[in-house]
Amino acid sequence: FLAVTLGGGVLFFACILAASPVLACGWWGDGEVNRDDETAANVTESRLAERNVRNPAKLPGREEGFGIAVPDPGRAVPYLTATYGRPVNRIGGLKTYGFVAVIDLGAYRKSAPLHRAETETVGMRYVNIPIEGDLPERAQVELFKRKIFEEGRHGPVLVYAPTAVLLGSMWASYRMALGSSLRFAVMEAESLGLSVDRGLMFRR
């Protein structure tokens, strides 16, 4: 409340303070991460592109997260390659590049319904595989493999994870589940701009 003295009287005004804008990690706007110094709206496209030169799988700006595009079940590219170098910072912007589905790794339970709603609103399918830490379990790898093949029948699939290690470990595990060697799987993940949890060595 704000009190103002005017002509001997006191007037009271009720003030509702709006929360500062918050944007989510990744491509979703559910408010998981507070970015009060730079928002996606005031970061120019050229500056976003500069930030992604070193790692084309890294999401733009200060947002956390990494993404790869899977045009078919046997191939993946960094998401910036699939968007022709254009940094996309909202889930709706990805629909224009032909993606039909998003596989969201590691989303918190409270965030997954919001991510689903935003993704399905723009006409893309949504799959959530909640993973704690950076090393997926065997059952999660099998689910990932099944979803890549199921969703991939309809078009390119986008895979998101909050860390490069989680996404790299999942992709390497997936490739080994298809019969690749550990060495090849790790090299491929790293070529995508990702990292791999070396715990994979003990899972063969």
Rosetta silent file (secondary structure, phi, psi, omega in degrees, C-alpha in Angstrom):
SEQUENCE: FLAVTLGGGVLFFACILAASPVLACGWWGDGEVNRDDETAANVTESRLAERNVRNPAKLPGREEGFGIAVPDPGRAVPYLTATYGRPVNRIGGLKTYGFVAVIDLGAYRKSAPLHRAETETVGMRYVNIPIEGDLPERAQVELFKRKIFEEGRHGPVLVYAPTAVLLGSMWASYRMALGSSLRFAVMEAESLGLSVDRGLMFRR
SCORE:     score description
SCORE:     0.000 S_00000001
   1 L     0.000  146.660  179.197    0.000    0.000    0.000 S_00000001
   2 E  -121.302  124.860 -179.936    1.102    3.569   -0.744 S_00000001
   3 E  -105.421  132.376  179.369   -0.059    6.443    1.479 S_00000001
   4 E  -127.717  129.184  178.509   -0.059   10.008    0.156 S_00000001
   5 E   -88.779  125.003 -176.918   -0.848   13.106    2.220 S_00000001
   6 E  -143.351  115.415  178.519   -2.947   15.593    0.248 S_00000001
   7 L    57.142   41.671  177.943   -4.702   18.692    1.693 S_00000001
   8 L    82.380  -11.093  179.193   -4.616   17.382    5.212 S_00000001
   9 E  -105.290  164.088  179.247   -6.069   14.050    4.193 S_00000001
  10 E  -118.151  123.982  178.062   -4.399   10.768    3.579 S_00000001
  11 E  -105.226  137.655  179.446   -5.126    8.788    0.478 S_00000001
  12 E  -111.065  132.265  177.487   -4.293    5.113    0.270 S_00000001
  13 E  -119.188  130.834  175.052   -3.499    3.393   -2.967 S_00000001
  14 L   -86.998  124.575 -178.964   -3.283   -0.345   -3.321 S_00000001
  15 L  -113.729  129.209  174.906   -0.369   -1.245   -5.542 S_00000001
  16 L  -103.417  117.396 -178.907    0.058   -4.582   -7.146 S_00000001
  17 L   -90.818  117.655  178.533    3.664   -5.214   -7.975 S_00000001
  18 L   -76.600  142.062  177.868    4.073   -7.386  -10.988 S_00000001
  19 L   -66.919  148.820  177.424    6.857   -9.906  -10.842 S_00000001
  20 L   -64.643  148.838 -177.599    9.816   -9.244  -13.070 S_00000001
  21 L   -58.547  137.122  176.233    9.677  -11.147  -16.358 S_00000001
  22 L  -128.378  144.277  179.821   11.047  -14.651  -16.142 S_00000001
  23 E  -125.386  149.377 -175.318   11.833  -17.003  -18.936 S_00000001
  24 L   -81.345  163.824  169.844   12.306  -20.712  -18.830 S_00000001
  25 L   -69.937  154.433 -179.804   15.340  -22.720  -19.609 S_00000001
  26 L    75.248 -151.369 -176.316   15.265  -24.109  -23.071 S_00000001
  27 L   -94.093    1.633 -174.423   12.676  -23.019  -25.613 S_00000001
  28 L   -98.463  154.755 -177.523    9.768  -22.876  -23.199 S_00000001
  29 L  -109.616   45.963 -174.700    8.411  -19.828  -21.346 S_00000001
  30 L   -94.218    7.106  172.752    7.333  -21.404  -18.069 S_00000001
  31 L    80.899   26.038  179.595    9.445  -19.225  -15.795 S_00000001
  32 L   -73.960  -32.641 -174.914   12.036  -21.703  -14.589 S_00000001
  33 E  -123.017  131.565  179.026   14.966  -19.327  -15.017 S_00000001
  34 L   -91.279  120.748  178.529   15.038  -15.623  -14.159 S_00000001
  35 L  -120.897   83.906 -172.434   16.946  -13.559  -16.679 S_00000001
  36 L   -86.700  -11.852 -178.963   16.603  -10.010  -15.388 S_00000001
  37 L   -98.384  -28.580  176.727   19.543   -8.452  -17.187 S_00000001
  38 L  -143.554  125.911  176.527   18.952   -9.694  -20.729 S_00000001
  39 L  -107.840  164.834 -179.539   15.765  -11.098  -22.175 S_00000001
  40 H   -60.085  -27.864 -176.437   15.301  -12.836  -25.476 S_00000001
  41 H   -70.987  -30.429 -176.330   13.465   -9.755  -26.706 S_00000001
  42 H  -108.061   11.594  173.223   16.392   -7.384  -26.330 S_00000001
  43 L  -100.287  119.810 -175.281   19.206   -9.653  -27.469 S_00000001
  44 L   -69.159  156.800 -178.781   19.764   -9.157  -31.173 S_00000001
  45 H   -61.109  -38.346 -178.828   19.849  -12.101  -33.538 S_00000001
  46 H   -65.307  -37.610  178.555   23.454  -11.379  -34.486 S_00000001
  47 H   -69.495  -36.701  176.486   24.532  -11.452  -30.843 S_00000001
  48 H   -63.274  -41.578 -179.964   22.662  -14.703  -30.311 S_00000001
  49 H   -63.782  -40.043  179.028   24.431  -16.177  -33.322 S_00000001
  50 H   -59.611  -38.617 -177.525   27.826  -15.063  -31.977 S_00000001
  51 H   -70.086  -19.097 -176.962   27.161  -16.889  -28.729 S_00000001
  52 L  -102.473    2.832 -178.295   26.454  -20.111  -30.596 S_00000001
  53 L   -60.916  -41.906 -175.938   29.492  -20.104  -32.885 S_00000001
  54 L   -71.507  -33.153 -178.170   31.494  -22.276  -30.518 S_00000001
  55 L  -142.340  101.317 -177.136   28.763  -24.828  -29.937 S_00000001
  56 L   -70.800   -3.497  175.484   25.876  -25.101  -32.422 S_00000001
  57 L   -92.957  -13.035 -178.110   23.950  -27.371  -30.044 S_00000001
  58 E   -76.078  136.797  177.936   23.805  -24.697  -27.320 S_00000001
  59 L   -70.278  156.775 -174.761   20.567  -22.772  -27.025 S_00000001
  60 L   -69.940  162.175  176.127   20.723  -19.012  -27.613 S_00000001
  61 L    65.881 -151.799  179.991   21.320  -16.329  -25.033 S_00000001
  62 L   -92.340    3.794 -179.439   21.855  -17.196  -21.401 S_00000001
  63 L   -64.327  141.953  176.546   19.209  -19.885  -21.491 S_00000001
  64 L   -82.014  151.074  173.819   20.342  -23.268  -20.342 S_00000001
  65 L   128.701  157.471 -179.918   19.968  -26.231  -22.585 S_00000001
  66 E  -137.141  149.849 -178.381   21.201  -28.072  -25.632 S_00000001
  67 E  -142.389  145.447  172.135   19.390  -29.401  -28.656 S_00000001
  68 E  -129.744  150.921  175.376   19.923  -31.730  -31.565 S_00000001
  69 E  -103.696  137.478  179.784   17.746  -32.397  -34.579 S_00000001
  70 E  -117.200   93.675 -178.811   17.133  -35.984  -35.663 S_00000001
  71 E   -66.183  -31.503  174.678   16.072  -35.969  -39.349 S_00000001
  72 E  -151.390  162.990 -172.380   15.918  -39.760  -39.341 S_00000001
  73 L   -59.288  -16.278 -177.769   16.628  -42.424  -36.680 S_00000001
  74 L  -104.553    9.862 -174.615   20.202  -42.944  -37.838 S_00000001
  75 E  -149.524  145.153  175.491   21.383  -39.345  -37.974 S_00000001
  76 E  -140.408  152.401  174.944   21.521  -36.212  -35.832 S_00000001
  77 E  -136.640  155.237  174.234   22.764  -32.650  -36.313 S_00000001
  78 E   -58.415  148.065 -173.383   23.134  -29.728  -33.881 S_00000001
  79 H   -61.776  -31.501  179.105   19.884  -27.801  -33.775 S_00000001
  80 H   -66.440  -27.042  175.362   21.511  -24.667  -35.259 S_00000001
  81 H   -67.465  -40.786 -179.155   22.432  -26.690  -38.330 S_00000001
  82 H   -70.576  -24.961  179.148   18.786  -27.647  -38.763 S_00000001
  83 L   -99.989   16.003  177.121   17.691  -24.004  -38.412 S_00000001
  84 L    58.282   36.160  176.717   20.325  -22.817  -40.917 S_00000001
  85 L    83.152   -0.062 -179.504   22.233  -20.955  -38.217 S_00000001
  86 L   -85.839  117.645  179.673   19.236  -18.991  -37.016 S_00000001
  87 L   -73.356  116.993 -178.580   19.085  -19.003  -33.195 S_00000001
  88 L  -103.310  126.414 -176.926   15.526  -19.805  -32.155 S_00000001
  89 L  -116.393   16.088  173.816   14.584  -18.952  -28.585 S_00000001
  90 L  -141.119  143.107 -176.226   10.925  -19.962  -28.491 S_00000001
  91 H   -58.712  -34.680  179.916    9.340  -23.333  -29.086 S_00000001
  92 H   -63.081  -29.753 -179.191    6.892  -21.813  -31.575 S_00000001
  93 H   -71.230  -17.192 -177.735    9.749  -20.710  -33.808 S_00000001
  94 H   -81.605  -22.899 -179.483   10.888  -24.292  -34.317 S_00000001
  95 H   -59.846  -35.256 -176.489    7.663  -25.396  -35.981 S_00000001
  96 H   -67.928  -14.877  179.770    8.569  -23.410  -39.108 S_00000001
  97 H   -95.306   10.684  172.822   11.641  -25.603  -39.637 S_00000001
  98 L    91.601    1.675  179.105    9.570  -28.735  -40.072 S_00000001
  99 L   -66.520  137.280 -178.783    9.989  -30.309  -36.641 S_00000001
 100 L  -107.306  -17.567 -176.480    7.045  -32.509  -35.764 S_00000001
 101 E  -154.410  156.045  175.355    7.946  -33.512  -32.213 S_00000001
 102 E  -124.329  131.317  171.822   10.118  -32.639  -29.240 S_00000001
 103 E  -105.988  115.774 -172.966   11.682  -35.153  -26.882 S_00000001
 104 E  -103.559  110.730 -178.428   12.350  -33.331  -23.623 S_00000001
 105 E   -95.896  132.722  170.702   14.964  -35.006  -21.412 S_00000001
 106 L    81.664    8.154 -179.522   15.287  -34.256  -17.745 S_00000001
 107 L   -68.372  140.059  176.527   12.369  -31.842  -17.301 S_00000001
 108 L   -64.686  154.801 -177.525   11.088  -31.512  -13.764 S_00000001
 109 L   -59.740  -37.834 -178.564    7.661  -32.966  -13.149 S_00000001
 110 L   -70.979  -25.016 -178.237    6.165  -29.535  -12.492 S_00000001
 111 L   -87.311  -31.937 -174.767    7.626  -28.199  -15.750 S_00000001
 112 H   -55.577  -44.636  178.883    6.746  -31.073  -18.058 S_00000001
 113 H   -62.252  -35.032  178.205    2.986  -30.276  -18.246 S_00000001
 114 H   -69.875  -41.680  176.746    3.802  -26.664  -19.112 S_00000001
 115 H   -61.913  -41.963  179.385    6.323  -27.732  -21.737 S_00000001
 116 H   -61.477  -46.819 -177.847    3.743  -30.125  -23.166 S_00000001
 117 H   -60.997  -44.880 -179.479    1.059  -27.443  -23.345 S_00000001
 118 H   -65.690  -39.595 -178.437    3.329  -24.954  -25.110 S_00000001
 119 H   -69.116  -45.206 -178.080    4.610  -27.560  -27.568 S_00000001
 120 H   -71.498  -26.247  177.619    1.218  -28.975  -28.456 S_00000001
 121 H   -62.772  -33.588  179.779   -0.262  -25.489  -28.813 S_00000001
 122 L   -90.704    5.463  174.249    2.015  -24.839  -31.792 S_00000001
 123 L    91.298   18.741  177.296    1.112  -28.198  -33.350 S_00000001
 124 L  -110.944  149.908  176.409    4.097  -30.323  -32.342 S_00000001
 125 E   -81.630  154.503 -175.277    3.984  -33.551  -30.362 S_00000001
 126 E  -129.292  132.411  175.921    5.686  -33.684  -26.977 S_00000001
 127 E  -128.129  128.631  177.577    7.512  -36.536  -25.230 S_00000001
 128 E  -113.573  128.615  173.428    9.005  -36.186  -21.771 S_00000001
 129 E  -122.636   92.689 -176.907   11.618  -38.598  -20.413 S_00000001
 130 L   -70.029  122.079 -178.130   12.461  -37.319  -16.913 S_00000001
 131 L  -127.550  129.954  175.375   16.054  -38.162  -16.039 S_00000001
 132 L   -93.016  130.609 -178.303   17.888  -37.294  -12.849 S_00000001
 133 L    82.876 -163.430 -174.525   21.543  -36.556  -13.369 S_00000001
 134 L  -112.682    6.594 -178.974   23.427  -36.949  -16.626 S_00000001
 135 L  -123.804  111.015 -179.149   23.377  -40.699  -17.197 S_00000001
 136 L   -70.159  151.965  175.507   20.164  -42.307  -18.468 S_00000001
 137 L   -82.660  163.160 -176.644   19.090  -45.715  -17.278 S_00000001
 138 H   -57.567  -41.868 -179.369   18.743  -48.622  -19.696 S_00000001
 139 H   -64.626  -34.277  178.900   14.931  -48.421  -19.644 S_00000001
 140 H   -70.756  -35.404  176.127   15.097  -44.707  -20.460 S_00000001
 141 H   -65.414  -41.952  178.543   17.397  -45.397  -23.396 S_00000001
 142 H   -63.999  -39.736  177.451   14.959  -47.995  -24.705 S_00000001
 143 H   -65.253  -42.420  178.116   12.071  -45.541  -24.355 S_00000001
 144 H   -59.243  -46.056  179.946   14.116  -42.883  -26.150 S_00000001
 145 H   -60.097  -45.189 -179.585   14.869  -45.322  -28.986 S_00000001
 146 H   -62.509  -41.791 -178.548   11.218  -46.252  -29.346 S_00000001
 147 H   -70.795  -35.130  176.450   10.123  -42.620  -29.409 S_00000001
 148 H   -60.272  -44.005 -179.454   12.769  -41.631  -31.954 S_00000001
 149 H   -72.209  -40.252 -179.182   11.449  -44.293  -34.326 S_00000001
 150 H   -65.337  -52.040 -176.971    7.765  -43.597  -33.579 S_00000001
 151 H   -73.501  -31.070 -178.315    7.941  -39.818  -33.916 S_00000001
 152 H   -66.575  -16.258  176.384   10.520  -39.947  -36.691 S_00000001
 153 L   -66.411  -22.733 -174.873    7.982  -41.566  -39.009 S_00000001
 154 L   -98.079  -14.945 -178.634    6.209  -38.208  -39.192 S_00000001
 155 L   150.027 -173.047 -177.910    9.217  -35.936  -39.703 S_00000001
 156 L   -62.005  141.628  179.496   12.281  -34.448  -37.980 S_00000001
 157 E  -112.301  139.799  176.111   12.427  -34.736  -34.189 S_00000001
 158 E  -104.050  133.163  178.892   14.035  -32.217  -31.882 S_00000001
 159 E  -116.376  127.572 -178.923   15.729  -33.479  -28.712 S_00000001
 160 E  -118.758  143.461  172.075   16.310  -31.127  -25.792 S_00000001
 161 E  -146.916  150.325 -179.012   18.250  -31.581  -22.544 S_00000001
 162 L   -69.846  -20.455 -179.604   19.326  -29.093  -19.870 S_00000001
 163 L  -132.451  153.319  178.147   22.973  -30.181  -20.101 S_00000001
 164 H   -67.450  -29.301 -178.747   25.358  -31.204  -22.868 S_00000001
 165 H   -71.431  -43.829  179.190   26.367  -34.254  -20.841 S_00000001
 166 H   -62.826  -47.073 -179.103   22.835  -35.599  -20.474 S_00000001
 167 H   -66.026  -40.620  178.355   22.058  -35.124  -24.162 S_00000001
 168 H   -65.812  -40.827  179.928   25.421  -36.543  -25.227 S_00000001
 169 H   -66.975  -38.647  178.297   25.113  -39.539  -22.932 S_00000001
 170 H   -66.802  -44.279 -179.112   21.607  -40.281  -24.162 S_00000001
 171 H   -65.968  -41.446  178.663   22.589  -40.041  -27.820 S_00000001
 172 H   -64.374  -40.991  178.354   25.699  -42.186  -27.307 S_00000001
 173 H   -63.564  -40.941  178.606   23.664  -44.764  -25.368 S_00000001
 174 H   -62.066  -45.096 -179.612   21.066  -44.776  -28.122 S_00000001
 175 H   -63.968  -37.562  177.068   23.693  -45.321  -30.797 S_00000001
 176 H   -68.220  -33.554  177.045   25.185  -48.224  -28.838 S_00000001
 177 H   -65.757  -23.065  176.817   21.693  -49.693  -28.490 S_00000001
 178 L   -88.151   -3.703  176.571   21.584  -49.670  -32.291 S_00000001
 179 L   112.438    0.139  179.498   24.867  -51.579  -32.439 S_00000001
 180 L   -72.363  156.657  175.147   27.535  -48.865  -32.616 S_00000001
 181 L   -76.057  159.609  177.597   30.783  -49.219  -30.730 S_00000001
 182 H   -59.321  -43.486 -177.841   31.401  -47.099  -27.638 S_00000001
 183 H   -60.463  -46.645  179.905   34.214  -45.262  -29.404 S_00000001
 184 H   -64.412  -43.557 -177.362   32.045  -44.339  -32.396 S_00000001
 185 H   -61.691  -42.888  179.592   29.094  -43.345  -30.199 S_00000001
 186 H   -67.137  -43.462  179.558   31.226  -41.029  -28.052 S_00000001
 187 H   -61.676  -40.512 -179.970   32.928  -39.475  -31.084 S_00000001
 188 H   -66.089  -44.489  179.283   29.585  -38.815  -32.748 S_00000001
 189 H   -59.664  -42.904 -179.566   28.113  -37.225  -29.625 S_00000001
 190 H   -68.615  -31.443  177.458   31.139  -34.972  -29.276 S_00000001
 191 H   -68.607  -19.460  177.490   30.929  -34.003  -32.954 S_00000001
 192 L   -85.789   -1.215 -178.107   27.421  -32.727  -32.204 S_00000001
 193 L    89.561   20.236 -176.495   28.809  -30.351  -29.594 S_00000001
 194 L  -112.107  173.220  175.665   27.867  -32.583  -26.676 S_00000001
 195 L  -120.403  167.369 -178.004   29.711  -34.338  -23.867 S_00000001
 196 L  -132.863  133.341  174.123   29.441  -37.900  -22.612 S_00000001
 197 L   -71.932  120.756 -175.750   29.354  -39.289  -19.085 S_00000001
 198 H   -66.990   -6.354  173.864   32.187  -41.839  -19.038 S_00000001
 199 H   -60.173  -17.373  177.392   29.976  -44.056  -16.895 S_00000001
 200 H   -59.435  -27.252 -178.151   28.765  -45.383  -20.242 S_00000001
 201 H   -61.439  -24.532 -175.935   31.926  -47.466  -20.366 S_00000001
 202 H  -100.278    9.151 -175.982   30.569  -49.666  -17.614 S_00000001
 203 L  -106.845   -4.650 -177.953   27.132  -50.139  -19.164 S_00000001
 204 L   -69.587    0.000    0.000   28.075  -52.223  -22.190 S_00000001
